[in-house]
């Protein structure tokens, strides 16, 4: 009787409590009670990182796909993942400059994009709509992308999932690839839910940028232009007071000086009055070596893309190029003179790709809006421009930035020293997410991270200053990172984040354990990979180099945080003696811009026309 007396009250309280729980669950993200992550099903299947997965592509059109890989044409196939078949799937070649680079090499080892829903709307692999298969070009470690994505994810950044797969085609071995979650609908749903906001992949339209994915970029064109520059430099040697075309001479930026003054002397020396720094057509020795008497530092070709030699005998200023596309070095040692971007056009990125506000004209942001991965309206465009305006002015930042996400992103990004990125000279390889006017960054493409894009000497890369991470050094030129240094409060949050990162990944032993265990896991697959871009011996050498870089980089950042090592380029230039020493660490061992299929740095140099 006592129980029945209170039964109505118990039921009422239970119903009320259930309603409260439902409301809280539905609005948990807004209340800050749980992560936005959704479990769709594919996360713990294909992207289980504890093993190497198998992926077999079954198609009758493989030869046609390879023949037309650079056209990015889709072909029908079945994909068998760990024994589970997905039929009627689309596959094509993918990549940026790597796509055209592979086409020009003696290799068919392209990267591929798989669209599970290409032929049938709604088709997926346990919720996954797009999958990228990266060919691990320029990465003898096989781990640069993998390690960066893992750190991003572990550090709380909305990053694509990844895992290793051993790829076969119609049952025949093809090689070890990195499977990466496509940053598209499934990614958005997993990280942001059904109301995901908008996604962009800003990129300039030159030399591998934009939607062309590098199809118009050919390394042979760059080499031919270099040979033309060599011819012009030889003409200068024989006619030091004027060029064959008139009395104007190239200045230190590869252009013409109206007064006819030469940008450099024939031997590569600058003018005595220091009005010219000597970065023009300065060849030094035939391939960039310095003069024995030290009068010329070797600012010639350096490596084929302007990199210096690993032994330090060549500083690698290219034809005054700085890095491969003409931008300067972050340490200021190279000002970025010479060919510039698309053979003399300057920096690769336009202001919109830099995420800078210029005006309210929608056309001024064509590189952003043309790269939208979601359907956008004019209202969406205007809202994004309004956010960029506040960002560029460093005003109302709390309203237009997911500050925690952005700081965490740049913490990891700046640790791995990736010049092929938003902070580098090309200004690409990132996704921009926007929801309700709030912006954040999503990482992409780190195969040239860990200092291997620029070809810097190891000491420069290991000590890359955390407070001047932008190529060219002006943080205001890249406001998405520049805001961090616009206010001491933000900088302190960034430093705290860096400190947390070092503790979580270095001091805990995570980096050493992950690199070592991953190398052991993939080693048999690397050994049996018939299409890899390097030898197994190269892989065995690269892994210790990667571990050494991460260790030394962590030590340098620790010093930069406690003040024993300067954290800016200017400070490091004045106090180089206190920088972390790198011993015999050779970044090229990890795979870099010079890496080609079966070619060495010397093979490239032999292909250049030598000075007459």
N, C-alpha and C positions, 0 to 999 in steps of 0.2 A: 504494500500500500504506500509505503514511504517513497519507494522508487517511482511509482506511477504518479505520485503527487508532484514530482519535479521534472517529469519527463518532457513536458512542453517547454519548460525553461531551458533544459539541456539542448533540446533540438534547436531552439531559437538561437542560443549562443553559438552552437556549432555552425549553423548556417551563416550567421553574421561573421564569424571568424573566417570561414571559407571565402566569403565575399571579400573581406579585407585582404586575405592572402592573394586572391586573384588580381585585385587592383594593384597591389604592390608588385606582383610578378610582371604584370603588363607594363607598368611604368618604372620598372627597376632601373633601367638605363638612365632615365631622366633623374631618378633619385640617387644615382651613383652607387647602387647596391650590387651591380654585377656587370661583367664585361659584355660588350656587344657581340662577342663571338657566338656563332651558332654552329652546331655540329651537323653537317650535312650528310656525312657518311663516308666520303672519300678520304678524309683527313688521316684516319688511322689505318687505311688500307694502303693505297699507293704511296702515301707520304710517311709511312713508318720508316724512320731513319736507322733502325737497328739492323737492317739487312739491305742487300742489293736485290732489287726486284727484276723480274723478267718482263720484257715487252716485245712481242712479235708483231711485225707489220705484215699483213697478208694482202697482196695485191698483184694483179696482172699488169699493172701500169707502172711498175717501179722504174724501168728504163726511161720511160717518157717523163716521169717526175724528175729524175736526175737531169735529163736533157734540158728541161725547162724550169729548173729550180729557181733561177733568178727572176723568172716571170711571176713567181708566187701564185701559180695556178694550182687550184685544188684538184686532187685526184681521189677517187673512191677506194677505200680499203676497209679491212677489218683489223681491229687492234686487239691482241690477246694479252691481257695484263695479269701476270701471276696465274695463268691458266684460265682466266675468265674472259670470254670473247665479247667484244662490242662490234657489231656489224654496221655497215653503211655509214662509215665515218669519213670525214674529209681530212686530207693531209696535204701540206705544201712545204716548200722550202721557206725558211725564215731567217732573219738576221738584219744587221745594219751593214756596215762595211765588211763584216765577216762573210756575208753572203757572196758578195762580188769577189772577195779575196779568195775564198775557196774555189770559185769558178775559174780563177786565174792560176790556181795551183794544180798540181797533178794529184787531185783528190776529189772524191765524191762525198766526203764526210760533211755534209751540210747539217745545219741545225734545221729542225722541223717544227711546224705547228700543227697540232691535231685539234680539229673542231668536231666534237662529238655531235653537235647539233647542226652541222653544216647542211645536211640533206634532209633532216627531220627535226622540226621544231620540238623542243622539249626533251630530245634524247640527251642523255648524259651518262657519265660513269659515276654512279652513286652520288649524283648531284654536281659533278664537275663538268663544266661546259667546254673549257679550253685548256689545253695542255701544251707546254713548250718542251721540246727535247733539245737541250743545248749540247753542242758538239765539243765543248771544252777546248776551243782553239786558244792558243797563246797562254795555256795554263798547264805547265808540266806537273803541277801539284794535283791537278784534277779537283781541287778543293776551294779555289778562291771564291767562286760564286756561292758554293755550298756553305762554307764557313761564315761568310758575311750574312747570308739569309738566316742561318741558324742563330747568329748573334743578334740580329735585328729582332727576330721573333722572340727569343729568350729575354730580350731587354724591353719587351713591351711595345715594339713598333709593329704596326699593321703591315706585315711583310708577306710575300708569297711563300707558300710551303714548297719544300723540295725534297728530293731523295735521288739516290743513284739507281739507274736501270741499265741492265745489259740488254742491248738492242739486237734483235735478229730480224732478218727480212726473208719472208717465205722459208723460215726455218734455218737460214744460213747466218752465221755470225756477222754482225756489223760493228759492234763496239760498245764501250762503256759511255753512257750519256748521263747528263743530269736532267731529271724530270722536274719541271718548275710549273707550279700552278699559274695558269694564265690570269693576269690581273684584269678580269672582266666581270661578268655577271655573278658567277659563283663566288669569286673573291669578295665582291661587294656584299653579297648576301651573308657570307660567313662573318665578315668584319663589321658591317654596318646595319644589317637587317634589311627588311623590305623597303624601308624609306632610306635608301642608301646615299642619296645625293648625286653629284656629278663627278665624272672621272675624265681626266685629260692626260695626254702624253706629249707635252710640248717638245718641239724639235725644230731646228732650222731646216731649210730645204736644201742646204749645200752639203756636199761631201758626206753622204750617208745619212743626212738628217731627213726628217719629215716622213711622209707616207711612202716615199720611194724606196726606203730601206736600203739606200746605198746602191741601187741598180745603176745610177749614172756615175758612180765613183769607180775609177779604175786606177790601180797602182801604177800601171804602165804610163798613164798620163802624167802622174806626178813625177815619175822618173824621167820622162821625156822633157818635162818642164825644167827639172833639175839640170839635165844636160844642156838645155838652152841657156840656163843661167850660167853654167860653166863656160859656155862659148862666150857669153857676154863678159864674164869675168876675165877670160883670156884676152878679149879685145881691149879691156881696160888696161891690162898689163902692158900691151904693146902701144897704147895710145893714152897715156896717163892724164892728159889735160883735156880730153874730150872724147865722146863716144863716136862710133862710126856714123850714127844717125844725126849728129849735130853736136852742139857744145853743152848739152845738158848731160849730167851724169847721175847715176843712181845714188840716192842718199842712203842713210843707214836704215831706212824703212823700206828699201827696195823701190822707191819712187824716183822722181827727178828733182834736183835742186835748181831753182830758177837761175841761180848765179853760176851754174855750171860746176860748182864745187863737188868733189867726189866724196861719196859716203865713206870710202875706205881706200887706203893705198893698195896697190896690187898684191902686196905681201900680207894683207890683212891687218895692218896696223892702223890704228885710229890717228887722227890729226894731233899734232903736239899740243895744240891749244885746248884739247879735250872737247872741242865742239862736236866731234864725231867719235863715237865710242868704238868703231871698228867692227860692227856686226853686219856689214853689208855683204859683199861678195868675197869676204875674207876667207881665203882657203888655207892659209898656213901652209902646211905640207900638202902633198897631192890628195890625201884623204883626211885632211883636218888635223894632221899632227902639227905640233908647235915647232918653232925653229930651235935648233940645238943651243943657240945662245940665249934662248928665253925671250927674245924680243917679240915673238908671236906666240900666243898661248894655245894655238891650235883650234881656232874658231871656225874651221872649215866644215866639211861635211859631217865629221864625227861618225856616228852610225848612219845607216841609210835614211833614217828619218830624223836626223839631227841629234840623236842621243850621243852621249859621250861613251868612251870605251870603259869597260869594267875596271881596267887597271889604272884609270885616272889620267892616262897619257893624253886623252883628248877630252875637252870640256863639253863637246857636243852641241855647239851652237848652230849646227847645220849651215845652210847658206844664210846665216843670220836668222834662222827660223825660230830659235828658242825651242819649243816642242814641235811635234810633227806638223802642226798647222799654223805656226808662226807666232803663237802666244808666248809670253815670257814665263820665266820660272818663278815660283812663289818666293824663292829666297832673293829675288832681285838680280841674280847674277846674269840673267839674260832678259833683255827688254822686249823680246818678241819681234825683232826686226826681220826684214826679208820678205819671204813670200806671203806671209800672213795666212789667211784662210784659204779660199778657193783660188789659190795661186795669185795672191796679192790683194785679196779683198778684205783682209783684216780678220777680226774675230768671227768665230763660227756662229755665235748666237746673236739674235736680234734682241731688242729690249723686251719684247713680249716673252721670249723664251727665258730670259733672265727674271721674269715675273716682275718687271718694272712697269709702273704706270707712266704713260706718256700723254694721253688725252682720252676723251670720251668716245672717240670714233671706234666702232666695232671692228673696222678693217685694220686698225692698228694692232690687233691681237689675233691676226689670221693664223699664226703658227700655233696658237692655243686652241682656237675654236675649230680649226680644220682637223685637229687631232683628238676631238672629243670621242670618248669611248661609250658615252651614253647619249641619249637623245636630249638635246638642249634647245631651249627657246630663247627668244630675244631678251626676255626678262632674266633668264639665267646668265646670259652674257653680260648684261648691264650690272647684275649683282656681283659677278666676279670682278669686273672692272672697278666697281666701287670698293671692293675689298683690296684690290691691288693698289688703289690710290692711297688708302689708309696705311697699307703695309709699306709702300715706298716712302711715305712721309713719316713713318714710325709713329703713327697716331692711332689711338684706340685699338692697340694691338690685341688686347684681351678679347675684343669683339670679333676679330677677323682671323685669329690663329688658334689652332689647337696647340697651345704652347708646349704642353708636356710631350705630345707626339713629335713635334718638330725638333725640340731639344734632344729627345732620345734618338731620333733619326740622325741628326748631325753628330751626336756623340759617337755612334758606331761608324758612321760615314767618315768622319775625320780620323778615327783610329786607323781605318784600313787604307787611308791615303789613295783615293781613287781620282786620278786626274781626268778620266774619261766620264765626266759627270757634270752636274749642275755647278759645282765649285771649280771645275777645271776649265779648260780652254774650249772644248767642243760645246759645252753647255747643253747637255742632253742626258739621256738615260735616267729619267725619273718620271714618276707619275704624280700628278697634282690632283688631290681630292678636295672637293668643295661641297659643303652642305650648309644651307642657311647662312651663306656668307663666310663660313669658317673654313680655313685652308689648312691642309697638312700635306706632307710628302710621303710617297710610297717608293721604296727602293727598287732598283732594277739594274741588272747587268754589271757585274763586278769581276769579270774575268781578267781585267787589267788593273785590279786593285793591288794593294800591298806594294805600292810604289813602282809598279811595272808598266805603267802607261808612258810616263815621260822618259824613262831610261835614266832617271837621276842616279847619282851614286848613292850607295846604300845609306851613307851618313845623312845626306839631305833628306831622304825619305823617312828614315827612322826618327829623325828629329823634326819632322814637318811641324811647324808651329801651330798649336791648336787654336790660337787667337787671331791668326791671319791665314785662314784655310783657303781663301779665294785666289785662284790664278790671277796674277796681276795685282793682288793685295788689297785693292779697294773694296771693302766689304759692302759699301753702298751700291756697288755695281751688281750685287746679288742680294737684294733686300730680304729674301727668304732666310738667309743666314746672317745678313748684316744686322738685323734687328737685335740679335743676341748680344752684339757688342756696342749697341747704341745706348745702353743703360747698365750701370754697375749691378743693379738688381738682377737683370736677365743674365749677365755674364756670370754672376755668382751661381745662379741656378744651373747654368751650363757646366761650370766647374764642378759643382756638386754631383751632377750627372756623370761627368767624366770620372770622378773619384769612385762613384758607385760602380761604374762599368769596370774599372780596373780591379776593384775588390771582387766583383761577381765573376769575372772571366779569367783574370790573371792570377790574383792572389789565391783564389780558391783552387787553382789547378785545372779549371775547366778547359782552358785553351790547350794546354799540353795533353790532357787526357783525350779530348775530342779529336785533335789532329792525329795523335798516335793511333788511337783505336780506329779512326776512319781510314787511315792509311793501311792498316792491317786488314781491314774489311774489304777494301777495293783492290788490294794488290794483286790477287789472282786474276781479277777481271782486267786489270791494266795489262798484265803479262800476256793474256790471250787476246787482247783487242787487236784486230787485224788492220784497223784504219787509223789508229791514233796518230797524233801530230808529232809525237816525240818517242824516244825509245824508253824501254823499261828502266834502263840505267839513268836516263834523265829524270824519270819519276823518283827513283831512289835518292837522287841528289837534291831534287826540288823540295821534298818533304822536310828535311832538316833545315833548309833555307827558310821555308815558311814558318817553321817553329821558332827559328832564331829571330826572324823579323818581328814576330808577335811578342817575343820576350823582350827584345831591345826596345821596341816601340812602347811597350808598357812601362819600361824603366824610364824612358825619356819623358813620357807624359806624366809619370809620377814626379819627376824632377821639375817639369813645367808647372805642375800644380803647387808644389811646395816652394817654388821660386828659385831653386838652385840652377835651373835651366831657363833661359828666356822663352816666353811663349809667343813671341812675335818675330817676324822676319828681321825687322830692324834690330831688335835686341840680340838675336842670334848672330847677326853680322858683326856686332860689336863685341860679342863674347863667345866666339867659336870654340875656344879652348875648353869650355865647360860642357860641350855637347856630348851626348852618349856616343862612345866609340863603337864601331861595328866590325872591327877586325877584318876577316876575309869574307864577310857576307857579300855575295854577288846576286843582285836582284834578278839578273838575266837567267839564273838557274831555275827560277820559278816559271819562266815563260813570259815574254814581253812583246812589244810591238815589232821587234825584229824577227820573231819566230815565224818561220814558214815551213811548209811541208818538204823536208829534205834539203832545204837551203840554209846556209849559214850567213852570218853578217858579211863575211868576206865574199861569198857568192854574189851578194847584192852589190858590194863595192866594185867587184870586177865587171859588173854590168854597166857601171857609169863610164861615161867618156872622160878619160883622164886629161888633165891640163896639157896643153901643147907647149 
